[in-house]
Amino acid sequence: MWRGEVLVGGAAEGIALVTSIPLSFWGGVEPLTGEVIDSHHPLCGEHVTGRVLVMPRGRGSSSSSSVLLECIRLRTGPAAILLAAADEMLALGAIVADELDGQTIPVVIVPEAVATVRSGDRLRVGPEGDVHLVEAASP
């Protein structure tokens, strides 16, 4: 178990989608499908929908918050986002989704998990920023 700093509270469970490269939702994720569309990103072609997105931080534009908001509204967004460093734009998108639609996703700063978790691991994120490895990915 890891304990992180909560930027946006909530609880979620899902399969980890891990990248060591920051991802911008603006121009990087298609909100209608949740697909990573940035052709230069290693996750290109993957879907964030229902996954626990694990990355060092977001990248780029303040528009990322509105794209994340749209993904959450359309139910194509990640189940949770785990970061190694704070990203106010991603947190803002999750906060506004909660305020407008009563839908939100947890956003937690938890560097130890970001350094350890592998894509395919099943994670549970608790409301206090606790992250549990439910099941490790097959080798």
N, CA, C and O atoms as CSV, one atom per row, in Angstrom:
chain,resi,resn,atom,element,x,y,z
A,1,MET,N,N,0.844,-1.186,0.000
A,1,MET,CA,C,0.000,0.000,0.000
A,1,MET,C,C,0.886,1.245,0.000
A,1,MET,O,O,1.946,1.280,0.625
A,2,TRP,N,N,0.429,2.243,-0.705
A,2,TRP,CA,C,1.091,3.544,-0.710
A,2,TRP,C,C,0.082,4.581,-0.236
A,2,TRP,O,O,-1.122,4.421,-0.441
A,3,ARG,N,N,0.562,5.626,0.387
A,3,ARG,CA,C,-0.297,6.737,0.812
A,3,ARG,C,C,0.190,7.982,0.097
A,3,ARG,O,O,1.371,8.324,0.157
A,4,GLY,N,N,-0.739,8.665,-0.586
A,4,GLY,CA,C,-0.365,9.844,-1.342
A,4,GLY,C,C,-1.085,11.086,-0.869
A,4,GLY,O,O,-1.894,11.044,0.057
A,5,GLU,N,N,-0.780,12.180,-1.515
A,5,GLU,CA,C,-1.429,13.468,-1.244
A,5,GLU,C,C,-2.621,13.618,-2.194
A,5,GLU,O,O,-2.465,13.563,-3.414
A,6,VAL,N,N,-3.789,13.803,-1.630
A,6,VAL,CA,C,-5.019,13.893,-2.417
A,6,VAL,C,C,-5.153,15.291,-3.006
A,6,VAL,O,O,-5.188,16.283,-2.279
A,7,LEU,N,N,-5.229,15.357,-4.338
A,7,LEU,CA,C,-5.587,16.611,-5.009
A,7,LEU,C,C,-7.090,16.667,-5.216
A,7,LEU,O,O,-7.712,17.716,-5.046
A,8,VAL,N,N,-7.669,15.533,-5.583
A,8,VAL,CA,C,-9.116,15.406,-5.738
A,8,VAL,C,C,-9.502,14.073,-5.097
A,8,VAL,O,O,-8.977,13.021,-5.459
A,9,GLY,N,N,-10.425,14.137,-4.146
A,9,GLY,CA,C,-10.812,12.935,-3.419
A,9,GLY,C,C,-11.742,12.044,-4.206
A,9,GLY,O,O,-12.364,12.459,-5.184
A,10,GLY,N,N,-11.820,10.823,-3.758
A,10,GLY,CA,C,-12.712,9.856,-4.368
A,10,GLY,C,C,-12.118,8.469,-4.244
A,10,GLY,O,O,-10.992,8.290,-3.779
A,11,ALA,N,N,-12.890,7.508,-4.665
A,11,ALA,CA,C,-12.453,6.119,-4.627
A,11,ALA,C,C,-12.662,5.511,-6.002
A,11,ALA,O,O,-13.617,5.842,-6.705
A,12,ALA,N,N,-11.756,4.619,-6.374
A,12,ALA,CA,C,-11.848,3.982,-7.689
A,12,ALA,C,C,-11.034,2.699,-7.680
A,12,ALA,O,O,-10.164,2.496,-6.833
A,13,GLU,N,N,-11.333,1.853,-8.632
A,13,GLU,CA,C,-10.544,0.652,-8.851
A,13,GLU,C,C,-10.445,0.434,-10.351
A,13,GLU,O,O,-11.400,0.675,-11.090
A,14,GLY,N,N,-9.278,-0.026,-10.795
A,14,GLY,CA,C,-9.111,-0.294,-12.217
A,14,GLY,C,C,-7.740,-0.831,-12.532
A,14,GLY,O,O,-6.869,-0.931,-11.668
A,15,ILE,N,N,-7.569,-1.173,-13.789
A,15,ILE,CA,C,-6.300,-1.668,-14.294
A,15,ILE,C,C,-5.404,-0.476,-14.615
A,15,ILE,O,O,-5.832,0.483,-15.256
A,16,ALA,N,N,-4.160,-0.550,-14.163
A,16,ALA,CA,C,-3.209,0.550,-14.362
A,16,ALA,C,C,-2.794,0.672,-15.826
A,16,ALA,O,O,-2.579,-0.322,-16.520
A,17,LEU,N,N,-2.690,1.905,-16.265
A,17,LEU,CA,C,-2.120,2.268,-17.557
A,17,LEU,C,C,-0.974,3.221,-17.225
A,17,LEU,O,O,-1.207,4.371,-16.853
A,18,VAL,N,N,0.256,2.746,-17.359
A,18,VAL,CA,C,1.435,3.454,-16.855
A,18,VAL,C,C,2.257,4.015,-18.002
A,18,VAL,O,O,2.470,3.360,-19.021
A,19,THR,N,N,2.712,5.250,-17.807
A,19,THR,CA,C,3.651,5.868,-18.734
A,19,THR,C,C,4.665,6.689,-17.949
A,19,THR,O,O,4.337,7.302,-16.933
A,20,SER,N,N,5.889,6.689,-18.433
A,20,SER,CA,C,6.922,7.530,-17.830
A,20,SER,C,C,6.991,8.889,-18.521
A,20,SER,O,O,7.748,9.767,-18.108
A,21,ILE,N,N,6.189,9.052,-19.582
A,21,ILE,CA,C,6.150,10.295,-20.354
A,21,ILE,C,C,4.862,11.050,-20.011
A,21,ILE,O,O,3.778,10.476,-20.123
A,22,PRO,N,N,4.947,12.313,-19.600
A,22,PRO,CA,C,3.736,13.083,-19.326
A,22,PRO,C,C,2.805,13.104,-20.544
A,22,PRO,O,O,3.258,13.116,-21.689
A,23,LEU,N,N,1.515,13.107,-20.277
A,23,LEU,CA,C,0.498,13.104,-21.326
A,23,LEU,C,C,-0.365,14.350,-21.210
A,23,LEU,O,O,-0.817,14.701,-20.121
A,24,SER,N,N,-0.589,15.010,-22.326
A,24,SER,CA,C,-1.528,16.124,-22.377
A,24,SER,C,C,-2.871,15.597,-22.845
A,24,SER,O,O,-2.944,14.902,-23.859
A,25,PHE,N,N,-3.925,15.914,-22.127
A,25,PHE,CA,C,-5.254,15.518,-22.600
A,25,PHE,C,C,-5.641,16.345,-23.825
A,25,PHE,O,O,-6.320,15.844,-24.721
A,26,TRP,N,N,-5.209,17.617,-23.868
A,26,TRP,CA,C,-5.516,18.464,-25.018
A,26,TRP,C,C,-4.650,18.031,-26.188
A,26,TRP,O,O,-3.430,18.189,-26.160
A,27,GLY,N,N,-5.281,17.490,-27.208
A,27,GLY,CA,C,-4.563,16.987,-28.367
A,27,GLY,C,C,-3.953,15.617,-28.171
A,27,GLY,O,O,-3.379,15.048,-29.100
A,28,GLY,N,N,-4.073,15.084,-26.966
A,28,GLY,CA,C,-3.490,13.786,-26.669
A,28,GLY,C,C,-4.503,12.694,-26.425
A,28,GLY,O,O,-4.194,11.510,-26.564
A,29,VAL,N,N,-5.736,13.089,-26.056
A,29,VAL,CA,C,-6.789,12.112,-25.770
A,29,VAL,C,C,-8.064,12.540,-26.490
A,29,VAL,O,O,-8.468,13.700,-26.413
A,30,GLU,N,N,-8.688,11.607,-27.182
A,30,GLU,CA,C,-9.962,11.866,-27.863
A,30,GLU,C,C,-11.087,11.667,-26.839
A,30,GLU,O,O,-11.318,10.545,-26.389
A,31,PRO,N,N,-11.789,12.750,-26.468
A,31,PRO,CA,C,-12.800,12.629,-25.413
A,31,PRO,C,C,-13.991,11.741,-25.770
A,31,PRO,O,O,-14.627,11.188,-24.873
A,32,LEU,N,N,-14.305,11.592,-27.051
A,32,LEU,CA,C,-15.445,10.740,-27.421
A,32,LEU,C,C,-15.182,9.262,-27.171
A,32,LEU,O,O,-16.109,8.486,-26.934
A,33,THR,N,N,-13.894,8.876,-27.227
A,33,THR,CA,C,-13.553,7.456,-27.105
A,33,THR,C,C,-12.615,7.133,-25.953
A,33,THR,O,O,-12.524,5.977,-25.539
A,34,GLY,N,N,-11.913,8.137,-25.427
A,34,GLY,CA,C,-10.907,7.893,-24.398
A,34,GLY,C,C,-9.596,7.359,-24.948
A,34,GLY,O,O,-8.735,6.925,-24.183
A,35,GLU,N,N,-9.436,7.384,-26.270
A,35,GLU,CA,C,-8.215,6.864,-26.888
A,35,GLU,C,C,-7.102,7.913,-26.848
A,35,GLU,O,O,-7.341,9.097,-27.081
A,36,VAL,N,N,-5.889,7.462,-26.551
A,36,VAL,CA,C,-4.720,8.330,-26.640
A,36,VAL,C,C,-4.401,8.479,-28.124
A,36,VAL,O,O,-4.105,7.500,-28.809
A,37,ILE,N,N,-4.465,9.717,-28.610
A,37,ILE,CA,C,-4.310,9.982,-30.042
A,37,ILE,C,C,-3.030,10.740,-30.378
A,37,ILE,O,O,-2.766,11.015,-31.549
A,38,ASP,N,N,-2.237,11.079,-29.371
A,38,ASP,CA,C,-0.959,11.750,-29.620
A,38,ASP,C,C,-0.018,10.729,-30.257
A,38,ASP,O,O,0.461,9.818,-29.581
A,39,SER,N,N,0.243,10.878,-31.543
A,39,SER,CA,C,1.027,9.890,-32.281
A,39,SER,C,C,2.480,9.815,-31.811
A,39,SER,O,O,3.187,8.866,-32.151
A,40,HIS,N,N,2.928,10.787,-31.046
A,40,HIS,CA,C,4.293,10.788,-30.537
A,40,HIS,C,C,4.388,10.222,-29.123
A,40,HIS,O,O,5.482,10.120,-28.568
A,41,HIS,N,N,3.256,9.856,-28.538
A,41,HIS,CA,C,3.253,9.347,-27.167
A,41,HIS,C,C,3.267,7.826,-27.172
A,41,HIS,O,O,2.595,7.211,-28.000
A,42,PRO,N,N,4.017,7.206,-26.268
A,42,PRO,CA,C,4.078,5.745,-26.238
A,42,PRO,C,C,2.737,5.061,-25.963
A,42,PRO,O,O,2.585,3.879,-26.271
A,43,LEU,N,N,1.775,5.766,-25.397
A,43,LEU,CA,C,0.451,5.169,-25.147
A,43,LEU,C,C,-0.501,5.321,-26.328
A,43,LEU,O,O,-1.660,4.916,-26.235
A,44,CYS,N,N,-0.039,5.891,-27.428
A,44,CYS,CA,C,-0.902,6.099,-28.588
A,44,CYS,C,C,-1.611,4.789,-28.950
A,44,CYS,O,O,-0.982,3.740,-29.088
A,45,GLY,N,N,-2.932,4.880,-29.099
A,45,GLY,CA,C,-3.749,3.722,-29.424
A,45,GLY,C,C,-4.359,3.047,-28.212
A,45,GLY,O,O,-5.312,2.279,-28.348
A,46,GLU,N,N,-3.824,3.320,-27.020
A,46,GLU,CA,C,-4.405,2.794,-25.777
A,46,GLU,C,C,-5.622,3.644,-25.403
A,46,GLU,O,O,-5.795,4.753,-25.909
A,47,HIS,N,N,-6.457,3.113,-24.517
A,47,HIS,CA,C,-7.625,3.845,-24.018
A,47,HIS,C,C,-7.472,4.086,-22.522
A,47,HIS,O,O,-7.098,3.183,-21.773
A,48,VAL,N,N,-7.766,5.312,-22.092
A,48,VAL,CA,C,-7.713,5.651,-20.671
A,48,VAL,C,C,-9.007,5.278,-19.956
A,48,VAL,O,O,-9.042,5.253,-18.726
A,49,THR,N,N,-10.048,4.993,-20.689
A,49,THR,CA,C,-11.375,4.749,-20.130
A,49,THR,C,C,-11.354,3.659,-19.065
A,49,THR,O,O,-10.978,2.517,-19.331
A,50,GLY,N,N,-11.764,4.032,-17.855
A,50,GLY,CA,C,-11.878,3.085,-16.758
A,50,GLY,C,C,-10.561,2.608,-16.186
A,50,GLY,O,O,-10.548,1.751,-15.302
A,51,ARG,N,N,-9.451,3.145,-16.671
A,51,ARG,CA,C,-8.118,2.724,-16.212
A,51,ARG,C,C,-7.631,3.669,-15.119
A,51,ARG,O,O,-8.126,4.789,-14.988
A,52,VAL,N,N,-6.669,3.216,-14.345
A,52,VAL,CA,C,-5.973,4.086,-13.410
A,52,VAL,C,C,-4.737,4.581,-14.165
A,52,VAL,O,O,-3.775,3.839,-14.362
A,53,LEU,N,N,-4.782,5.836,-14.578
A,53,LEU,CA,C,-3.700,6.433,-15.357
A,53,LEU,C,C,-2.579,6.834,-14.403
A,53,LEU,O,O,-2.792,7.611,-13.473
A,54,VAL,N,N,-1.382,6.297,-14.644
A,54,VAL,CA,C,-0.234,6.508,-13.770
A,54,VAL,C,C,0.863,7.160,-14.594
A,54,VAL,O,O,1.330,6.592,-15.581
A,55,MET,N,N,1.276,8.364,-14.183
A,55,MET,CA,C,2.303,9.091,-14.933
A,55,MET,C,C,2.983,10.106,-14.037
A,55,MET,O,O,2.477,10.424,-12.961
A,56,PRO,N,N,4.136,10.622,-14.475
A,56,PRO,CA,C,4.853,11.571,-13.617
A,56,PRO,C,C,4.063,12.856,-13.369
A,56,PRO,O,O,4.038,13.374,-12.253
A,57,ARG,N,N,3.422,13.360,-14.415
A,57,ARG,CA,C,2.606,14.587,-14.337
A,57,ARG,C,C,1.901,14.734,-15.683
A,57,ARG,O,O,2.202,14.013,-16.635
A,58,GLY,N,N,0.966,15.672,-15.751
A,58,GLY,CA,C,0.367,15.989,-17.037
A,58,GLY,C,C,1.345,16.836,-17.840
A,58,GLY,O,O,2.414,17.213,-17.360
A,59,ARG,N,N,0.949,17.125,-19.076
A,59,ARG,CA,C,1.815,17.945,-19.915
A,59,ARG,C,C,0.989,18.998,-20.617
A,59,ARG,O,O,-0.065,18.724,-21.191
A,60,GLY,N,N,1.494,20.189,-20.551
A,60,GLY,CA,C,1.022,21.188,-21.472
A,60,GLY,C,C,-0.165,22.010,-21.061
A,60,GLY,O,O,-0.303,22.427,-19.911
A,61,SER,N,N,-0.995,22.224,-22.004
A,61,SER,CA,C,-1.998,23.261,-22.033
A,61,SER,C,C,-2.993,23.231,-20.885
A,61,SER,O,O,-3.320,22.183,-20.328
A,62,SER,N,N,-3.458,24.430,-20.559
A,62,SER,CA,C,-4.547,24.547,-19.580
A,62,SER,C,C,-5.830,23.946,-20.131
A,62,SER,O,O,-6.765,23.684,-19.374
A,63,SER,N,N,-5.886,23.724,-21.434
A,63,SER,CA,C,-7.066,23.088,-22.032
A,63,SER,C,C,-7.188,21.622,-21.632
A,63,SER,O,O,-8.244,21.020,-21.825
A,64,SER,N,N,-6.127,21.038,-21.077
A,64,SER,CA,C,-6.203,19.658,-20.608
A,64,SER,C,C,-7.331,19.481,-19.601
A,64,SER,O,O,-7.989,18.440,-19.579
A,65,SER,N,N,-7.558,20.499,-18.764
A,65,SER,CA,C,-8.628,20.383,-17.760
A,65,SER,C,C,-9.989,20.259,-18.426
A,65,SER,O,O,-10.828,19.486,-17.964
A,66,SER,N,N,-10.229,21.010,-19.512
A,66,SER,CA,C,-11.532,20.927,-20.173
A,66,SER,C,C,-11.690,19.618,-20.933
A,66,SER,O,O,-12.798,19.090,-21.022
A,67,VAL,N,N,-10.599,19.085,-21.485
A,67,VAL,CA,C,-10.697,17.797,-22.176
A,67,VAL,C,C,-10.924,16.683,-21.158
A,67,VAL,O,O,-11.736,15.788,-21.397
A,68,LEU,N,N,-10.219,16.723,-20.025
A,68,LEU,CA,C,-10.468,15.732,-18.974
A,68,LEU,C,C,-11.906,15.840,-18.484
A,68,LEU,O,O,-12.565,14.817,-18.295
A,69,LEU,N,N,-12.406,17.047,-18.274
A,69,LEU,CA,C,-13.791,17.261,-17.876
A,69,LEU,C,C,-14.748,16.599,-18.866
A,69,LEU,O,O,-15.689,15.915,-18.463
A,70,GLU,N,N,-14.509,16.803,-20.147
A,70,GLU,CA,C,-15.359,16.216,-21.181
A,70,GLU,C,C,-15.274,14.688,-21.161
A,70,GLU,O,O,-16.287,14.008,-21.324
A,71,CYS,N,N,-14.080,14.155,-20.962
A,71,CYS,CA,C,-13.939,12.696,-20.850
A,71,CYS,C,C,-14.736,12.150,-19.661
A,71,CYS,O,O,-15.420,11.133,-19.778
A,72,ILE,N,N,-14.644,12.820,-18.540
A,72,ILE,CA,C,-15.385,12.370,-17.357
A,72,ILE,C,C,-16.885,12.461,-17.627
A,72,ILE,O,O,-17.632,11.539,-17.301
A,73,ARG,N,N,-17.324,13.564,-18.219
A,73,ARG,CA,C,-18.742,13.747,-18.517
A,73,ARG,C,C,-19.261,12.666,-19.457
A,73,ARG,O,O,-20.380,12.182,-19.290
A,74,LEU,N,N,-18.453,12.286,-20.446
A,74,LEU,CA,C,-18.849,11.273,-21.429
A,74,LEU,C,C,-18.575,9.844,-20.948
A,74,LEU,O,O,-18.876,8.875,-21.644
A,75,ARG,N,N,-18.003,9.733,-19.755
A,75,ARG,CA,C,-17.649,8.437,-19.164
A,75,ARG,C,C,-16.590,7.696,-19.983
A,75,ARG,O,O,-16.599,6.468,-20.067
A,76,THR,N,N,-15.685,8.457,-20.580
A,76,THR,CA,C,-14.556,7.881,-21.309
A,76,THR,C,C,-13.232,8.183,-20.606
A,76,THR,O,O,-12.164,7.837,-21.111
A,77,GLY,N,N,-13.303,8.816,-19.463
A,77,GLY,CA,C,-12.098,9.195,-18.737
A,77,GLY,C,C,-11.543,8.064,-17.898
A,77,GLY,O,O,-12.150,6.999,-17.780
A,78,PRO,N,N,-10.378,8.310,-17.316
A,78,PRO,CA,C,-9.789,7.303,-16.440
A,78,PRO,C,C,-10.598,7.161,-15.147
A,78,PRO,O,O,-11.355,8.057,-14.774
A,79,ALA,N,N,-10.426,6.030,-14.477
A,79,ALA,CA,C,-11.072,5.811,-13.178
A,79,ALA,C,C,-10.393,6.657,-12.113
A,79,ALA,O,O,-11.043,7.119,-11.175
A,80,ALA,N,N,-9.093,6.861,-12.254
A,80,ALA,CA,C,-8.290,7.651,-11.322
A,80,ALA,C,C,-7.007,8.053,-12.034
A,80,ALA,O,O,-6.627,7.468,-13.049
A,81,ILE,N,N,-6.349,9.068,-11.474
A,81,ILE,CA,C,-5.051,9.500,-11.990
A,81,ILE,C,C,-4.080,9.536,-10.819
A,81,ILE,O,O,-4.343,10.179,-9.802
A,82,LEU,N,N,-2.950,8.839,-10.969
A,82,LEU,CA,C,-1.874,8.862,-9.987
A,82,LEU,C,C,-0.691,9.582,-10.608
A,82,LEU,O,O,-0.290,9.280,-11.732
A,83,LEU,N,N,-0.134,10.537,-9.872
A,83,LEU,CA,C,0.946,11.378,-10.368
A,83,LEU,C,C,2.134,11.359,-9.420
A,83,LEU,O,O,1.979,11.106,-8.226
A,84,ALA,N,N,3.321,11.626,-9.954
A,84,ALA,CA,C,4.507,11.783,-9.125
A,84,ALA,C,C,4.625,13.222,-8.620
A,84,ALA,O,O,5.250,13.469,-7.589
A,85,ALA,N,N,4.026,14.172,-9.345
A,85,ALA,CA,C,4.071,15.588,-8.974
A,85,ALA,C,C,2.709,16.219,-9.260
A,85,ALA,O,O,1.951,15.737,-10.102
A,86,ALA,N,N,2.420,17.284,-8.560
A,86,ALA,CA,C,1.126,17.954,-8.705
A,86,ALA,C,C,0.898,18.452,-10.122
A,86,ALA,O,O,1.823,18.909,-10.795
A,87,ASP,N,N,-0.341,18.357,-10.559
A,87,ASP,CA,C,-0.758,18.915,-11.842
A,87,ASP,C,C,-2.111,19.588,-11.611
A,87,ASP,O,O,-3.150,18.930,-11.547
A,88,GLU,N,N,-2.071,20.887,-11.491
A,88,GLU,CA,C,-3.275,21.641,-11.168
A,88,GLU,C,C,-4.324,21.573,-12.272
A,88,GLU,O,O,-5.522,21.596,-11.988
A,89,MET,N,N,-3.889,21.488,-13.528
A,89,MET,CA,C,-4.841,21.450,-14.642
A,89,MET,C,C,-5.673,20.166,-14.623
A,89,MET,O,O,-6.885,20.209,-14.834
A,90,LEU,N,N,-5.032,19.037,-14.375
A,90,LEU,CA,C,-5.782,17.783,-14.300
A,90,LEU,C,C,-6.707,17.787,-13.085
A,90,LEU,O,O,-7.854,17.347,-13.166
A,91,ALA,N,N,-6.198,18.288,-11.961
A,91,ALA,CA,C,-7.035,18.376,-10.770
A,91,ALA,C,C,-8.254,19.270,-11.036
A,91,ALA,O,O,-9.365,18.943,-10.619
A,92,LEU,N,N,-8.050,20.376,-11.717
A,92,LEU,CA,C,-9.147,21.291,-12.024
A,92,LEU,C,C,-10.231,20.602,-12.852
A,92,LEU,O,O,-11.418,20.764,-12.568
A,93,GLY,N,N,-9.843,19.843,-13.861
A,93,GLY,CA,C,-10.824,19.123,-14.673
A,93,GLY,C,C,-11.664,18.174,-13.836
A,93,GLY,O,O,-12.878,18.088,-14.019
A,94,ALA,N,N,-11.019,17.458,-12.913
A,94,ALA,CA,C,-11.742,16.521,-12.048
A,94,ALA,C,C,-12.651,17.255,-11.063
A,94,ALA,O,O,-13.759,16.796,-10.784
A,95,ILE,N,N,-12.196,18.375,-10.543
A,95,ILE,CA,C,-13.009,19.164,-9.602
A,95,ILE,C,C,-14.245,19.719,-10.297
A,95,ILE,O,O,-15.350,19.634,-9.760
A,96,VAL,N,N,-14.067,20.283,-11.480
A,96,VAL,CA,C,-15.202,20.868,-12.209
A,96,VAL,C,C,-16.198,19.780,-12.601
A,96,VAL,O,O,-17.405,20.018,-12.567
A,97,ALA,N,N,-15.717,18.589,-12.973
A,97,ALA,CA,C,-16.625,17.479,-13.298
A,97,ALA,C,C,-17.509,17.145,-12.100
A,97,ALA,O,O,-18.697,16.862,-12.254
A,98,ASP,N,N,-16.924,17.179,-10.920
A,98,ASP,CA,C,-17.694,16.914,-9.706
A,98,ASP,C,C,-18.716,18.020,-9.459
A,98,ASP,O,O,-19.867,17.744,-9.122
A,99,GLU,N,N,-18.295,19.265,-9.626
A,99,GLU,CA,C,-19.191,20.402,-9.381
A,99,GLU,C,C,-20.343,20.457,-10.379
A,99,GLU,O,O,-21.481,20.724,-9.993
A,100,LEU,N,N,-20.063,20.207,-11.655
A,100,LEU,CA,C,-21.090,20.329,-12.690
A,100,LEU,C,C,-21.994,19.115,-12.796
A,100,LEU,O,O,-23.206,19.244,-12.967
A,101,ASP,N,N,-21.391,17.923,-12.694
A,101,ASP,CA,C,-22.149,16.699,-12.964
A,101,ASP,C,C,-22.199,15.728,-11.801
A,101,ASP,O,O,-22.856,14.691,-11.889
A,102,GLY,N,N,-21.512,16.047,-10.709
A,102,GLY,CA,C,-21.466,15.099,-9.602
A,102,GLY,C,C,-20.642,13.870,-9.938
A,102,GLY,O,O,-20.743,12.847,-9.261
A,103,GLN,N,N,-19.831,13.962,-10.974
A,103,GLN,CA,C,-18.927,12.874,-11.353
A,103,GLN,C,C,-17.513,13.355,-11.114
A,103,GLN,O,O,-17.170,14.486,-11.458
A,104,THR,N,N,-16.712,12.524,-10.540
A,104,THR,CA,C,-15.316,12.895,-10.370
A,104,THR,C,C,-14.454,11.660,-10.378
A,104,THR,O,O,-14.946,10.533,-10.325
A,105,ILE,N,N,-13.180,11.887,-10.444
A,105,ILE,CA,C,-12.199,10.813,-10.346
A,105,ILE,C,C,-11.139,11.258,-9.349
A,105,ILE,O,O,-10.816,12.444,-9.285
A,106,PRO,N,N,-10.600,10.340,-8.579
A,106,PRO,CA,C,-9.524,10.729,-7.674
A,106,PRO,C,C,-8.254,11.094,-8.446
A,106,PRO,O,O,-7.903,10.452,-9.436
A,107,VAL,N,N,-7.586,12.127,-7.974
A,107,VAL,CA,C,-6.283,12.532,-8.493
A,107,VAL,C,C,-5.370,12.603,-7.279
A,107,VAL,O,O,-5.600,13.390,-6.361
A,108,VAL,N,N,-4.328,11.772,-7.284
A,108,VAL,CA,C,-3.488,11.608,-6.102
A,108,VAL,C,C,-2.019,11.706,-6.501
A,108,VAL,O,O,-1.594,11.121,-7.498
A,109,ILE,N,N,-1.247,12.457,-5.706
A,109,ILE,CA,C,0.207,12.503,-5.867
A,109,ILE,C,C,0.781,11.381,-5.010
A,109,ILE,O,O,0.669,11.405,-3.784
A,110,VAL,N,N,1.390,10.411,-5.659
A,110,VAL,CA,C,1.949,9.259,-4.949
A,110,VAL,C,C,3.179,8.747,-5.709
A,110,VAL,O,O,3.109,7.745,-6.420
A,111,PRO,N,N,4.322,9.462,-5.545
A,111,PRO,CA,C,5.525,9.146,-6.316
A,111,PRO,C,C,5.988,7.693,-6.191
A,111,PRO,O,O,6.465,7.112,-7.165
A,112,GLU,N,N,5.853,7.110,-5.013
A,112,GLU,CA,C,6.305,5.732,-4.810
A,112,GLU,C,C,5.526,4.766,-5.694
A,112,GLU,O,O,6.109,3.845,-6.266
A,113,ALA,N,N,4.234,4.962,-5.810
A,113,ALA,CA,C,3.419,4.085,-6.661
A,113,ALA,C,C,3.756,4.317,-8.125
A,113,ALA,O,O,3.855,3.363,-8.897
A,114,VAL,N,N,3.935,5.575,-8.514
A,114,VAL,CA,C,4.264,5.886,-9.911
A,114,VAL,C,C,5.564,5.191,-10.309
A,114,VAL,O,O,5.710,4.757,-11.452
A,115,ALA,N,N,6.501,5.086,-9.382
A,115,ALA,CA,C,7.785,4.450,-9.666
A,115,ALA,C,C,7.706,2.925,-9.654
A,115,ALA,O,O,8.611,2.257,-10.154
A,116,THR,N,N,6.633,2.366,-9.088
A,116,THR,CA,C,6.567,0.924,-8.854
A,116,THR,C,C,5.518,0.197,-9.687
A,116,THR,O,O,5.757,-0.918,-10.149
A,117,VAL,N,N,4.373,0.815,-9.880
A,117,VAL,CA,C,3.240,0.161,-10.542
A,117,VAL,C,C,3.563,-0.130,-12.003
A,117,VAL,O,O,4.270,0.637,-12.656
A,118,ARG,N,N,3.040,-1.242,-12.508
A,118,ARG,CA,C,3.212,-1.615,-13.918
A,118,ARG,C,C,1.857,-1.620,-14.609
A,118,ARG,O,O,0.831,-1.881,-13.980
A,119,SER,N,N,1.859,-1.334,-15.890
A,119,SER,CA,C,0.619,-1.456,-16.660
A,119,SER,C,C,0.080,-2.867,-16.490
A,119,SER,O,O,0.826,-3.845,-16.544
A,120,GLY,N,N,-1.211,-2.955,-16.285
A,120,GLY,CA,C,-1.864,-4.241,-16.092
A,120,GLY,C,C,-2.109,-4.586,-14.637
A,120,GLY,O,O,-2.923,-5.463,-14.346
A,121,ASP,N,N,-1.419,-3.914,-13.701
A,121,ASP,CA,C,-1.709,-4.121,-12.281
A,121,ASP,C,C,-3.114,-3.617,-11.988
A,121,ASP,O,O,-3.524,-2.588,-12.525
A,122,ARG,N,N,-3.852,-4.323,-11.149
A,122,ARG,CA,C,-5.159,-3.830,-10.702
A,122,ARG,C,C,-4.948,-3.062,-9.401
A,122,ARG,O,O,-4.389,-3.586,-8.438
A,123,LEU,N,N,-5.410,-1.797,-9.391
A,123,LEU,CA,C,-5.223,-0.911,-8.247
A,123,LEU,C,C,-6.557,-0.475,-7.668
A,123,LEU,O,O,-7.554,-0.363,-8.381
A,124,ARG,N,N,-6.559,-0.230,-6.369
A,124,ARG,CA,C,-7.707,0.384,-5.702
A,124,ARG,C,C,-7.214,1.670,-5.047
A,124,ARG,O,O,-6.242,1.659,-4.293
A,125,VAL,N,N,-7.891,2.773,-5.340
A,125,VAL,CA,C,-7.549,4.083,-4.788
A,125,VAL,C,C,-8.629,4.452,-3.791
A,125,VAL,O,O,-9.815,4.464,-4.122
A,126,GLY,N,N,-8.214,4.755,-2.563
A,126,GLY,CA,C,-9.160,5.119,-1.516
A,126,GLY,C,C,-9.284,6.617,-1.344
A,126,GLY,O,O,-8.448,7.373,-1.839
A,127,PRO,N,N,-10.317,7.051,-0.651
A,127,PRO,CA,C,-10.594,8.484,-0.509
A,127,PRO,C,C,-9.549,9.253,0.290
A,127,PRO,O,O,-9.499,10.480,0.214
A,128,GLU,N,N,-8.727,8.565,1.043
A,128,GLU,CA,C,-7.689,9.245,1.826
A,128,GLU,C,C,-6.342,9.249,1.109
A,128,GLU,O,O,-5.322,9.606,1.699
A,129,GLY,N,N,-6.340,8.853,-0.166
A,129,GLY,CA,C,-5.110,8.837,-0.936
A,129,GLY,C,C,-4.331,7.542,-0.810
A,129,GLY,O,O,-3.172,7.460,-1.219
A,130,ASP,N,N,-4.976,6.522,-0.238
A,130,ASP,CA,C,-4.316,5.232,-0.131
A,130,ASP,C,C,-4.494,4.461,-1.439
A,130,ASP,O,O,-5.582,4.422,-2.012
A,131,VAL,N,N,-3.414,3.857,-1.890
A,131,VAL,CA,C,-3.399,3.096,-3.137
A,131,VAL,C,C,-2.992,1.674,-2.822
A,131,VAL,O,O,-1.928,1.442,-2.248
A,132,HIS,N,N,-3.829,0.721,-3.191
A,132,HIS,CA,C,-3.576,-0.691,-2.911
A,132,HIS,C,C,-3.370,-1.436,-4.221
A,132,HIS,O,O,-4.102,-1.225,-5.188
A,133,LEU,N,N,-2.376,-2.301,-4.244
A,133,LEU,CA,C,-2.194,-3.227,-5.347
A,133,LEU,C,C,-3.125,-4.403,-5.077
A,133,LEU,O,O,-2.874,-5.193,-4.167
A,134,VAL,N,N,-4.194,-4.529,-5.856
A,134,VAL,CA,C,-5.177,-5.593,-5.672
A,134,VAL,C,C,-4.664,-6.868,-6.312
A,134,VAL,O,O,-4.772,-7.950,-5.734
A,135,GLU,N,N,-4.106,-6.738,-7.507
A,135,GLU,CA,C,-3.583,-7.884,-8.228
A,135,GLU,C,C,-2.490,-7.416,-9.172
A,135,GLU,O,O,-2.673,-6.468,-9.935
A,136,ALA,N,N,-1.347,-8.094,-9.111
A,136,ALA,CA,C,-0.237,-7.748,-9.999
A,136,ALA,C,C,-0.500,-8.273,-11.399
A,136,ALA,O,O,-1.131,-9.314,-11.582
A,137,ALA,N,N,-0.007,-7.538,-12.377
A,137,ALA,CA,C,-0.123,-7.970,-13.774
A,137,ALA,C,C,0.662,-9.247,-13.977
A,137,ALA,O,O,1.657,-9.489,-13.294
A,138,SER,N,N,0.221,-10.055,-14.903
A,138,SER,CA,C,0.972,-11.254,-15.261
A,138,SER,C,C,2.287,-10.851,-15.898
A,138,SER,O,O,2.333,-9.907,-16.686
A,139,PRO,N,N,3.365,-11.563,-15.561
A,139,PRO,CA,C,4.670,-11.203,-16.147
A,139,PRO,C,C,4.741,-11.424,-17.631
A,139,PRO,O,O,5.776,-11.163,-18.245
